[in-house]
Amino acid sequence: MLDCGLDMSSVSHFLPLPLVASQRLSNLSTWVPRDADSQLEGELKECMNRIFVDSPPEFVPPTSGLVDFSEVDAIMVSNYHSMLALPFITNGTGFKGVVFMTEPTMQIGRLFMEELVEYIERTPKARHAYRWKHYLRSLPTPLSDAKAPKTWQPAYSLKAISAALSHVQILAYNEKVDICGALKVTAVSSGFCLGSCNWLICSEHEKLAYLSGSSTLTTHPRPIDQSSLKNADVLIMTALNHTPMYNPDSMLGEFCVAVAQTVRNGGNALVPCYPSGVVYDLFECLSNHLDNIGLSLIPMYFVSPKAENSLAYSNIFSEWLSSSKEGKVYSLDDPFPHAHLTRHGRLKPFKSLHAEGFSSEYRQPCIVFCGHPSLRFGDAVHFIDMWGNNPQNAILFTEPEFEFVEALAPYQPLVMRPVYCPIDTSLDFTQARKLINELKPAKMVVPEVYLKPPANAPHRTDLILNLEETPLTYSECQLLSLGIHRRMESMSLTQELALSLNPSTIRPGLNTATITAALHVQDNKYVLKPVEDSDEETPNKLPRCYPYGNLNVDDLVQRLAQAGLTDARVEELHGVYIITLANEDVIIKISDASTHIISGNGKLREKLRDILLECLGSF
């Protein structure tokens, strides 16, 4: 299995989970469909003509109908964004396989999952709404358009996270790992985030490359390894830019300008974010920008249950960083500016708003980085309630996964200024086309949506993956044959068998030897061993010699004449030679692949066979 990302689109249908009781959310009117029973009352609330579920958020688990997870031998995880559904796959499904990922992916992915769980568990709800799912047709849009809500599941627990990670096997870049003897997988840097990778899945003679979240931009992770991906039999490309109409460099500049403008006017800036990833670059660029315009005294707060862990991990994973940042580590310098900012009190990490020291350190105007980008749970919910009525404040959306209009829907009417500047460093369509031309795969496989412009920009034909050769495409829950087949296998000989061989030289550089051996197959590995008494009986009579070479028809006819068979008549039809011996009632058919001697006289047949073998080389 390749990756196990968590679909969080479902959380937009739920009301936010406030840290403290929210009068605004409590005053929202209850909404009930006309044909619903009384037990549904209280499950749905209305906010500005939009219906939300008043319950702990639920998530879309991986589709289980196509795959029996108990039969999955291995899962390859490309980055920490692509592993958040892992507990849904490994727990309670009979999964007994292994999960491959890099060290940063596991450690930072654990932070992501644990933060998600802590956000939800610290704001428990008295009831869990589920009856609304039986009245989907009676609900207004967009809730009525929710996809298979009966399959949605609540968040997993911290115990489930630990159980899922117990299946993990850590890999280094370029380390080859055997899977059941049939394949070897290798993780190579993708340049997207700390520890992110693309995967090579190889047999002895075939090569499949899986390109997940990748970036050719110069940011903090180690650059993408392109050379390893070249000349694959099949290249599967996924996870291209979520927001291709927004240039990440431009958005980073707009972000810094918008934050500076907000705090200069006395307002506060709220940045909903994940605990790792692009937020490191935001710290660096924003602090430099504030220094340049004389606003270096504006405090920045990083609020997350995993804030301190994230900042610490970013400094210890030196071998996974770009060469410039790795060089700083070896020169005993900080790879990221946020270490310097933290030491000097400009960036202040806190586990939560209730953490010791936050109330004494907190002052305005300020900049707050906190979770969750969905705005359905986490400290961001409290800051929106606290700052939402002031037009001088701003909320800045940098994570491309969530549409800001959807995220803000349950907070309307909202006065604070939204700024949408999504920063997605993954490959855009132009970069993807260039990369494909350089990698030269024999066959391409891409999601079907990559061949169509975005729905909100149907005229933008530049926002499609326009390739010289039409790739194979797939859509959700579709089975697709990649058209790659094993045509050869590699076989090894035991030392004892190898020593028993007597090679003969056919020509310089080419030797051959006969082998009589037993073929042993175990875990998809093929080994030739000497024949033992316990094996099948060895044929009593082995050939005295082994012929080779091409049969020369003229030579054969001449040898037949020397043997007294002078009435040979030769015909050629479509590359097949037919030699007729009318006096002996014999026909000899000679093709590239076989030679047939047709005669009712057994002794004559053997005589003709021996004459024919004299025309060939042998050993």
C-alpha positions as CSV (number, residue, x, y, z in Angstrom):
1,M,0.0,0.0,0.0
2,L,1.3,3.5,-0.9
3,D,0.5,6.1,1.7
4,C,-2.5,6.4,4.1
5,G,-3.5,10.1,4.2
6,L,-6.5,11.1,6.3
7,D,-9.5,12.8,4.5
8,M,-10.5,15.7,6.8
9,S,-13.1,17.2,4.5
10,S,-15.8,15.9,6.7
11,V,-14.9,18.1,9.7
12,S,-16.1,21.2,7.9
13,H,-19.7,20.0,8.6
14,F,-19.2,20.1,12.4
15,L,-19.4,23.0,14.8
16,P,-16.1,24.1,16.4
17,L,-15.0,22.7,19.8
18,P,-14.4,25.8,22.0
19,L,-11.9,25.7,24.9
20,V,-14.4,27.4,27.2
21,A,-18.2,27.5,26.9
22,S,-19.1,29.7,23.9
23,Q,-22.2,31.9,24.4
24,R,-22.4,32.5,20.6
25,L,-22.4,28.7,19.8
26,S,-24.9,28.0,22.6
27,N,-27.3,30.6,21.2
28,L,-27.4,29.0,17.7
29,S,-30.9,27.8,16.8
30,T,-31.6,24.1,16.6
31,W,-32.5,22.9,13.1
32,V,-34.7,19.8,12.5
33,P,-36.0,18.3,9.2
34,R,-39.7,18.2,8.8
35,D,-39.9,14.4,8.6
36,A,-37.4,13.8,11.5
37,D,-38.3,12.2,14.9
38,S,-37.9,14.1,18.2
39,Q,-34.7,12.2,19.0
40,L,-32.8,14.2,16.3
41,E,-33.4,17.4,18.1
42,G,-30.2,19.0,19.2
43,E,-27.9,17.3,16.7
44,L,-28.1,20.0,14.1
45,K,-27.5,23.8,14.5
46,E,-28.0,26.7,12.1
47,C,-25.5,29.5,11.6
48,M,-26.1,32.1,8.9
49,N,-28.4,29.7,6.8
50,R,-25.8,26.9,7.1
51,I,-26.5,23.7,9.0
52,F,-23.8,22.2,11.2
53,V,-23.6,19.0,13.3
54,D,-23.2,19.7,17.0
55,S,-21.0,16.8,17.9
56,P,-17.3,15.8,18.1
57,P,-15.8,15.9,14.6
58,E,-15.6,12.7,12.5
59,F,-13.2,11.8,9.8
60,V,-13.4,9.9,6.5
61,P,-11.5,6.6,7.0
62,P,-9.7,4.8,4.2
63,T,-12.1,2.8,1.9
64,S,-11.9,-0.8,3.0
65,G,-14.2,-2.4,0.4
66,L,-11.5,-2.9,-2.2
67,V,-8.7,-4.1,0.0
68,D,-8.6,-6.5,2.9
69,F,-6.1,-4.8,5.2
70,S,-5.3,-8.1,6.9
71,E,-3.7,-9.2,3.6
72,V,-1.5,-6.1,3.2
73,D,2.2,-7.0,3.7
74,A,3.7,-3.6,3.6
75,I,2.7,0.1,3.7
76,M,5.1,2.7,2.3
77,V,4.5,6.2,3.9
78,S,5.9,9.1,1.9
79,N,5.7,12.0,4.5
80,Y,4.0,12.9,7.8
81,H,1.0,14.4,6.0
82,S,0.4,11.0,4.4
83,M,0.2,8.8,7.5
84,L,-2.6,10.3,9.6
85,A,-5.0,7.5,8.7
86,L,-2.6,4.8,9.8
87,P,-4.5,3.8,13.0
88,F,-7.7,3.2,11.0
89,I,-5.8,0.7,8.8
90,T,-3.6,-1.1,11.4
91,N,-6.0,-1.4,14.3
92,G,-8.9,-3.7,14.4
93,T,-8.5,-4.9,10.9
94,G,-6.2,-7.9,11.4
95,F,-3.2,-6.0,9.8
96,K,0.0,-8.0,10.4
97,G,2.3,-6.2,7.9
98,V,5.1,-3.7,8.3
99,V,5.0,0.1,7.7
100,F,8.0,1.7,6.1
101,M,8.9,5.3,6.7
102,T,11.8,7.6,7.6
103,E,12.7,8.7,11.1
104,P,11.4,12.3,10.8
105,T,8.2,11.1,9.2
106,M,7.5,8.8,12.1
107,Q,8.4,11.4,14.8
108,I,6.7,14.4,13.3
109,G,3.7,12.3,12.1
110,R,3.3,11.1,15.7
111,L,3.2,14.8,16.7
112,F,0.5,15.5,14.2
113,M,-1.7,12.6,15.3
114,E,-1.2,13.2,19.0
115,E,-2.0,16.9,18.6
116,L,-5.2,16.1,16.8
117,V,-6.3,13.7,19.6
118,E,-5.4,16.1,22.4
119,Y,-7.3,18.9,20.7
120,I,-10.5,16.8,20.5
121,E,-10.2,15.0,23.9
122,R,-9.6,18.2,25.9
123,T,-13.0,19.6,24.7
124,P,-15.4,16.6,25.2
125,K,-19.0,16.8,24.0
126,A,-21.9,15.5,26.1
127,R,-23.5,13.6,23.2
128,H,-22.4,12.1,19.9
129,A,-24.7,12.9,17.1
130,Y,-25.4,10.1,14.6
131,R,-29.2,10.1,13.8
132,W,-28.9,13.0,11.3
133,K,-27.1,10.6,9.0
134,H,-30.4,8.8,8.4
135,Y,-32.1,12.0,7.1
136,L,-29.5,13.0,4.5
137,R,-32.0,13.6,1.7
138,S,-33.9,16.0,4.0
139,L,-30.9,18.1,4.8
140,P,-29.9,21.3,3.0
141,T,-26.7,21.6,1.0
142,P,-23.8,21.2,1.5
143,L,-24.6,18.8,4.4
144,S,-26.8,16.7,2.1
145,D,-23.9,16.3,-0.3
146,A,-21.7,14.7,2.4
147,K,-20.2,11.5,1.0
148,A,-21.1,8.3,2.9
149,P,-21.4,9.9,6.4
150,K,-22.4,6.6,7.9
151,T,-18.8,5.4,7.3
152,W,-17.3,8.4,9.1
153,Q,-15.4,7.6,12.3
154,P,-14.5,9.6,15.5
155,A,-10.8,10.4,16.0
156,Y,-8.6,7.6,17.2
157,S,-7.0,7.5,20.7
158,L,-3.4,8.0,21.9
159,K,-3.4,4.2,22.6
160,A,-4.4,3.5,19.0
161,I,-1.5,5.8,17.8
162,S,1.0,3.8,19.8
163,A,-0.4,0.5,18.5
164,A,-0.2,1.7,14.9
165,L,3.4,2.9,15.2
166,S,4.5,-0.4,16.6
167,H,4.3,-1.7,13.0
168,V,6.8,0.9,11.8
169,Q,10.2,0.0,10.4
170,I,12.5,3.0,10.0
171,L,14.4,3.5,6.7
172,A,17.2,5.8,5.7
173,Y,17.4,7.4,2.3
174,N,18.6,5.0,-0.4
175,E,18.4,2.0,1.9
176,K,17.0,-1.1,0.1
177,V,14.5,-3.3,1.9
178,D,13.2,-6.7,0.9
179,I,9.5,-7.3,0.8
180,C,8.6,-11.0,0.9
181,G,11.5,-11.8,-1.4
182,A,9.5,-10.5,-4.3
183,L,10.4,-6.8,-4.4
184,K,12.9,-4.3,-3.0
185,V,11.7,-0.9,-2.0
186,T,13.9,2.2,-1.6
187,A,13.1,5.6,-0.1
188,V,14.6,8.6,-2.0
189,S,14.4,12.2,-1.0
190,S,11.4,14.1,-2.4
191,G,12.3,17.7,-1.2
192,F,8.8,18.4,0.2
193,C,9.3,18.3,4.0
194,L,11.6,16.9,6.7
195,G,12.1,13.1,5.9
196,S,9.7,13.1,2.9
197,C,10.4,10.6,0.2
198,N,9.5,9.1,-3.1
199,W,9.6,5.3,-3.5
200,L,11.3,2.9,-5.8
201,I,9.7,-0.5,-6.0
202,C,11.9,-2.9,-8.0
203,S,12.2,-6.5,-9.0
204,E,15.3,-7.9,-10.6
205,H,14.3,-6.7,-14.0
206,E,11.4,-4.1,-13.5
207,K,11.3,-0.7,-11.9
208,L,8.3,1.2,-10.6
209,A,8.6,4.7,-9.2
210,Y,6.0,6.3,-6.9
211,L,6.2,10.1,-6.8
212,S,4.2,11.5,-3.9
213,G,4.5,15.0,-2.3
214,S,7.6,16.4,-4.0
215,S,9.2,19.8,-4.4
216,T,11.9,21.3,-6.6
217,L,12.0,24.5,-4.7
218,T,14.8,25.4,-2.3
219,T,13.4,25.2,1.2
220,H,14.5,23.6,4.4
221,P,14.4,19.8,3.5
222,R,17.0,17.9,1.6
223,P,16.5,18.5,-2.2
224,I,14.6,16.0,-4.4
225,D,16.6,13.0,-5.7
226,Q,15.7,13.0,-9.4
227,S,18.4,10.6,-10.7
228,S,17.1,7.6,-8.8
229,L,13.7,8.0,-10.5
230,K,14.9,8.0,-14.0
231,N,14.0,5.4,-16.7
232,A,11.3,3.7,-14.6
233,D,9.0,1.2,-16.4
234,V,6.1,2.9,-14.6
235,L,6.0,6.2,-12.9
236,I,3.0,6.9,-10.6
237,M,2.6,10.7,-9.9
238,T,0.4,12.0,-7.2
239,A,0.1,14.9,-4.7
240,L,0.6,17.8,-7.1
241,N,0.0,21.3,-5.9
242,H,-3.4,21.8,-4.2
243,T,-3.5,25.5,-5.2
244,P,-1.8,25.8,-8.6
245,M,-3.1,29.3,-9.2
246,Y,-1.1,30.6,-6.2
247,N,2.7,30.9,-6.5
248,P,4.2,29.9,-3.1
249,D,6.9,32.6,-3.3
250,S,4.4,35.3,-4.0
251,M,2.1,34.0,-1.2
252,L,5.0,34.0,1.3
253,G,5.6,37.7,0.4
254,E,1.9,38.6,0.7
255,F,1.8,36.8,4.1
256,C,4.7,38.8,5.5
257,V,3.2,42.1,4.3
258,A,-0.3,41.3,5.6
259,V,1.0,40.3,9.0
260,A,3.2,43.4,9.2
261,Q,0.4,45.7,8.2
262,T,-1.9,44.2,10.8
263,V,0.4,44.5,13.8
264,R,1.6,48.0,12.7
265,N,-2.1,49.1,12.8
266,G,-2.4,47.8,16.3
267,G,-4.2,44.5,15.4
268,N,-3.3,40.9,16.1
269,A,-2.5,38.3,13.5
270,L,-3.8,34.7,13.8
271,V,-2.1,32.0,11.7
272,P,-3.8,28.6,11.9
273,C,-1.1,26.0,11.2
274,Y,0.2,22.5,11.7
275,P,2.9,22.0,14.3
276,S,5.6,21.3,11.6
277,G,6.3,22.0,8.0
278,V,5.8,25.3,6.3
279,V,5.5,27.0,9.7
280,Y,9.3,26.8,10.0
281,D,9.7,28.9,6.8
282,L,7.0,31.3,8.1
283,F,9.0,31.9,11.3
284,E,12.1,32.6,9.3
285,C,10.7,34.9,6.6
286,L,8.4,36.8,8.9
287,S,11.0,37.5,11.5
288,N,13.4,38.8,8.8
289,H,10.6,41.0,7.3
290,L,9.7,42.4,10.8
291,D,13.4,43.2,11.4
292,N,13.7,45.0,8.1
293,I,10.7,47.3,8.9
294,G,11.5,48.0,12.5
295,L,8.9,45.7,14.1
296,S,11.2,43.2,15.7
297,L,9.7,43.8,19.2
298,I,6.3,42.3,18.1
299,P,6.0,39.0,20.0
300,M,5.3,35.7,18.1
301,Y,3.5,32.9,20.0
302,F,3.6,29.3,18.9
303,V,0.7,27.5,20.7
304,S,0.4,23.8,20.4
305,P,0.5,20.7,22.7
306,K,3.5,19.8,20.5
307,A,5.1,23.2,19.9
308,E,8.3,22.6,22.0
309,N,8.7,19.0,20.6
310,S,8.4,20.3,17.0
311,L,11.0,23.0,17.4
312,A,13.3,20.5,19.1
313,Y,12.9,17.9,16.3
314,S,13.6,20.4,13.6
315,N,17.1,21.1,15.1
316,I,18.1,17.4,15.6
317,F,17.2,16.0,12.2
318,S,20.3,17.6,10.6
319,E,21.0,14.9,8.0
320,W,17.5,15.4,6.6
321,L,18.0,19.1,5.9
322,S,19.2,21.0,2.9
323,S,23.0,21.3,2.6
324,S,23.0,24.9,3.7
325,K,21.1,24.2,6.9
326,E,23.0,20.9,7.5
327,G,26.2,22.9,7.2
328,K,25.1,25.2,10.0
329,V,24.7,22.2,12.3
330,Y,28.3,21.1,11.7
331,S,29.5,24.7,12.3
332,L,27.7,24.5,15.7
333,D,25.1,27.1,14.5
334,D,21.3,26.8,14.6
335,P,19.9,25.4,11.3
336,F,16.7,27.4,11.8
337,P,16.3,31.0,13.0
338,H,13.5,29.9,15.3
339,A,16.1,28.5,17.7
340,H,17.7,32.0,18.0
341,L,14.2,33.6,18.1
342,T,13.2,31.3,21.0
343,R,16.3,31.9,23.0
344,H,15.9,35.7,22.8
345,G,12.2,35.6,23.6
346,R,10.9,36.7,20.2
347,L,9.2,33.4,19.5
348,K,7.5,31.9,22.6
349,P,6.3,28.3,22.4
350,F,3.4,27.2,24.7
351,K,1.5,23.9,25.1
352,S,-1.8,25.8,25.4
353,L,-3.4,29.0,26.5
354,H,-3.6,27.7,30.0
355,A,0.1,26.8,30.1
356,E,2.2,28.2,32.8
357,G,3.7,31.6,31.9
358,F,1.4,32.3,28.9
359,S,-0.8,34.9,30.7
360,S,2.2,36.8,32.0
361,E,4.0,36.7,28.7
362,Y,1.0,37.6,26.5
363,R,0.8,41.1,25.2
364,Q,-0.8,42.8,22.2
365,P,-0.4,43.5,19.3
366,C,1.0,40.0,18.6
367,I,1.2,37.2,16.1
368,V,-0.1,33.7,17.1
369,F,0.6,30.5,15.3
370,C,-1.6,27.7,16.5
371,G,-3.8,24.8,15.4
372,H,-5.9,23.5,13.9
373,P,-6.0,24.8,10.2
374,S,-9.6,23.4,9.9
375,L,-10.7,25.8,12.7
376,R,-12.9,23.1,14.2
377,F,-10.7,22.4,17.2
378,G,-7.6,23.7,18.8
379,D,-6.5,27.0,20.2
380,A,-7.4,28.8,17.0
381,V,-11.1,28.4,18.0
382,H,-10.6,30.5,21.1
383,F,-8.6,33.2,19.4
384,I,-11.3,33.7,16.7
385,D,-13.9,34.0,19.4
386,M,-11.7,36.5,21.3
387,W,-10.5,38.6,18.3
388,G,-13.3,38.1,15.8
389,N,-15.2,41.3,16.5
390,N,-12.3,43.6,15.8
391,P,-11.6,44.6,12.1
392,Q,-8.0,45.5,12.9
393,N,-7.3,41.8,13.6
394,A,-6.6,39.4,10.8
395,I,-6.6,35.6,10.3
396,L,-4.2,34.3,7.7
397,F,-4.7,31.0,5.9
398,T,-1.5,29.4,4.7
399,E,-2.4,25.7,4.7
400,P,-3.7,24.8,1.2
401,E,-5.7,21.8,2.4
402,F,-8.6,23.8,3.8
403,E,-10.8,26.4,1.9
404,F,-11.0,29.5,4.1
405,V,-14.6,30.2,3.3
406,E,-15.6,26.8,4.6
407,A,-13.3,27.0,7.6
408,L,-14.9,30.4,8.7
409,A,-18.5,29.4,8.0
410,P,-19.6,28.6,11.6
411,Y,-18.0,31.9,12.9
412,Q,-20.1,34.2,10.7
413,P,-20.8,37.0,10.9
414,L,-17.0,37.7,11.4
415,V,-15.5,41.1,11.5
416,M,-11.8,40.2,11.6
417,R,-10.1,40.3,8.2
418,P,-9.4,37.0,6.5
419,V,-6.3,36.8,4.3
420,Y,-5.9,33.8,2.0
421,C,-2.3,33.1,1.0
422,P,-1.9,29.4,0.6
423,I,1.7,28.2,0.5
424,D,2.0,24.8,-1.2
425,T,5.6,24.0,-2.2
426,S,4.7,20.7,-3.9
427,L,5.1,20.4,-7.7
428,D,2.8,22.5,-9.9
429,F,1.8,21.3,-13.4
430,T,4.7,23.1,-15.2
431,Q,7.3,21.7,-12.8
432,A,5.7,18.3,-13.1
433,R,5.8,18.3,-16.9
434,K,9.5,19.3,-16.8
435,L,10.3,16.6,-14.3
436,I,8.6,13.9,-16.4
437,N,10.5,14.9,-19.4
438,E,13.8,14.6,-17.4
439,L,12.8,11.2,-15.8
440,K,11.7,9.6,-19.1
441,P,9.5,6.9,-17.7
442,A,8.2,4.2,-20.1
443,K,4.7,4.6,-18.8
444,M,2.9,7.3,-16.7
445,V,0.0,6.9,-14.3
446,V,-1.8,10.0,-12.9
447,P,-5.1,10.8,-11.2
448,E,-7.8,11.6,-13.8
449,V,-8.4,15.1,-12.3
450,Y,-4.9,16.1,-13.5
451,L,-6.0,16.1,-17.1
452,K,-8.9,18.6,-16.5
453,P,-8.6,22.3,-15.5
454,P,-9.9,23.2,-12.0
455,A,-13.7,23.6,-11.8
456,N,-13.3,27.3,-10.7
457,A,-11.0,28.0,-13.7
458,P,-12.1,25.9,-16.7
459,H,-10.3,28.2,-19.1
460,R,-6.9,27.6,-17.5
461,T,-5.6,24.9,-19.8
462,D,-2.1,25.5,-18.3
463,L,-3.4,23.9,-15.1
464,I,-3.5,20.4,-16.5
465,L,-0.8,17.8,-16.9
466,N,-0.5,18.1,-20.7
467,L,2.0,15.3,-21.7
468,E,3.3,14.2,-25.1
469,E,1.9,10.7,-24.5
470,T,-1.4,10.2,-22.9
471,P,-0.9,8.6,-19.5
472,L,-2.9,6.0,-17.8
473,T,-5.4,7.6,-15.4
474,Y,-7.4,6.4,-12.4
475,S,-10.2,7.7,-10.2
476,E,-11.4,6.8,-6.7
477,C,-12.1,3.1,-6.1
478,Q,-11.0,2.2,-9.6
479,L,-8.9,-0.9,-10.4
480,L,-6.2,-0.2,-12.9
481,S,-3.8,-2.6,-14.6
482,L,-0.3,-1.0,-14.9
483,G,0.7,-3.4,-17.7
484,I,4.0,-4.3,-16.1
485,H,4.7,-8.0,-16.1
486,R,7.6,-10.2,-14.9
487,R,9.2,-11.8,-17.8
488,M,12.4,-13.0,-16.2
489,E,13.5,-14.1,-12.8
490,S,17.0,-14.3,-11.3
491,M,18.3,-17.6,-10.0
492,S,21.2,-18.4,-7.7
493,L,23.4,-21.5,-7.5
494,T,24.7,-23.0,-4.3
495,Q,28.5,-23.1,-3.9
496,E,28.5,-26.9,-4.1
497,L,26.6,-26.9,-7.4
498,A,28.8,-24.1,-8.9
499,L,32.0,-26.1,-8.1
500,S,30.6,-29.2,-9.9
501,L,30.2,-27.4,-13.2
502,N,32.5,-27.9,-16.2
503,P,32.2,-24.9,-18.5
504,S,33.0,-25.2,-22.2
505,T,34.1,-22.2,-24.2
506,I,31.8,-21.5,-27.2
507,R,33.7,-18.4,-28.3
508,P,35.9,-15.9,-26.5
509,G,33.8,-14.4,-23.6
510,L,31.0,-17.0,-23.9
511,N,31.1,-20.2,-21.8
512,T,28.4,-22.7,-21.3
513,A,27.8,-25.7,-19.0
514,T,25.1,-28.3,-18.4
515,I,23.3,-28.3,-15.1
516,T,21.4,-31.1,-13.5
517,A,19.9,-29.6,-10.3
518,A,16.8,-29.3,-8.2
519,L,15.0,-25.9,-8.2
520,H,14.0,-24.7,-4.7
521,V,11.6,-21.8,-4.3
522,Q,10.9,-20.1,-1.0
523,D,9.8,-16.5,-0.3
524,N,9.9,-15.8,-4.0
525,K,13.6,-16.6,-4.2
526,Y,14.9,-19.2,-6.6
527,V,17.9,-21.4,-5.8
528,L,19.4,-24.3,-7.7
529,K,20.8,-27.0,-5.5
530,P,22.5,-30.4,-6.3
531,V,20.0,-33.2,-6.8
532,E,19.7,-35.3,-3.7
533,D,18.3,-38.8,-3.2
534,S,15.2,-37.3,-1.6
535,D,14.5,-35.3,-4.8
536,E,12.8,-36.7,-7.8
537,E,14.6,-39.4,-9.6
538,T,17.3,-38.2,-11.9
539,P,16.8,-39.5,-15.5
540,N,18.8,-42.7,-15.9
541,K,20.3,-41.6,-19.2
542,L,21.4,-38.1,-19.8
543,P,22.3,-36.9,-23.4
544,R,25.9,-37.6,-24.5
545,C,26.0,-34.1,-26.0
546,Y,24.0,-30.9,-26.2
547,P,23.5,-29.4,-29.7
548,Y,23.4,-25.7,-30.4
549,G,23.5,-23.4,-33.4
550,N,21.4,-22.8,-36.6
551,L,20.7,-25.6,-39.1
552,N,22.1,-25.1,-42.6
553,V,19.7,-26.7,-45.1
554,D,22.2,-27.1,-47.8
555,D,24.7,-28.8,-45.5
556,L,21.9,-31.2,-44.4
557,V,21.0,-32.1,-48.0
558,Q,24.7,-32.7,-48.8
559,R,25.0,-35.0,-45.8
560,L,21.9,-36.9,-46.7
561,A,23.3,-37.5,-50.2
562,Q,26.6,-38.8,-48.6
563,A,24.4,-41.2,-46.6
564,G,22.8,-42.6,-49.8
565,L,19.6,-40.5,-49.6
566,T,20.0,-38.7,-52.9
567,D,16.4,-37.9,-53.9
568,A,16.0,-35.0,-51.4
569,R,13.7,-32.2,-52.8
570,V,13.7,-28.8,-50.9
571,E,10.8,-26.3,-50.8
572,E,10.6,-23.1,-48.8
573,L,7.3,-21.5,-47.7
574,H,7.0,-18.5,-45.3
575,G,10.4,-19.2,-43.8
576,V,9.7,-23.0,-43.3
577,Y,11.9,-25.5,-45.2
578,I,10.3,-28.8,-46.2
579,I,12.7,-31.6,-47.4
580,T,10.9,-34.5,-49.0
581,L,12.6,-38.0,-49.5
582,A,10.0,-39.6,-51.9
583,N,11.7,-42.9,-52.1
584,E,11.8,-43.3,-48.3
585,D,8.4,-41.7,-47.7
586,V,10.0,-39.1,-45.3
587,I,9.3,-35.4,-44.7
588,I,11.6,-33.1,-42.8
589,K,10.1,-29.7,-41.7
590,I,12.7,-27.1,-40.5
591,S,11.7,-23.8,-38.9
592,D,13.5,-21.3,-36.7
593,A,12.0,-22.8,-33.5
594,S,11.9,-26.5,-34.3
595,T,12.7,-29.4,-36.7
596,H,10.3,-32.3,-37.3
597,I,11.2,-35.7,-38.9
598,I,8.1,-37.5,-40.1
599,S,8.5,-41.2,-41.0
600,G,6.9,-44.5,-40.3
601,N,10.3,-46.2,-40.1
602,G,11.8,-45.9,-36.6
603,K,15.3,-46.9,-37.5
604,L,15.4,-44.5,-40.5
605,R,14.1,-41.7,-38.2
606,E,17.0,-42.2,-35.8
607,K,19.5,-42.3,-38.7
608,L,18.1,-39.0,-40.0
609,R,18.3,-37.5,-36.5
610,D,22.0,-38.4,-36.2
611,I,22.7,-36.9,-39.6
612,L,20.9,-33.7,-38.6
613,L,22.8,-33.4,-35.3
614,E,26.1,-33.7,-37.3
615,C,25.1,-30.3,-38.9
616,L,25.1,-28.6,-35.5
617,G,27.7,-27.7,-33.0
618,S,27.7,-29.5,-29.7
619,F,29.3,-29.7,-26.3
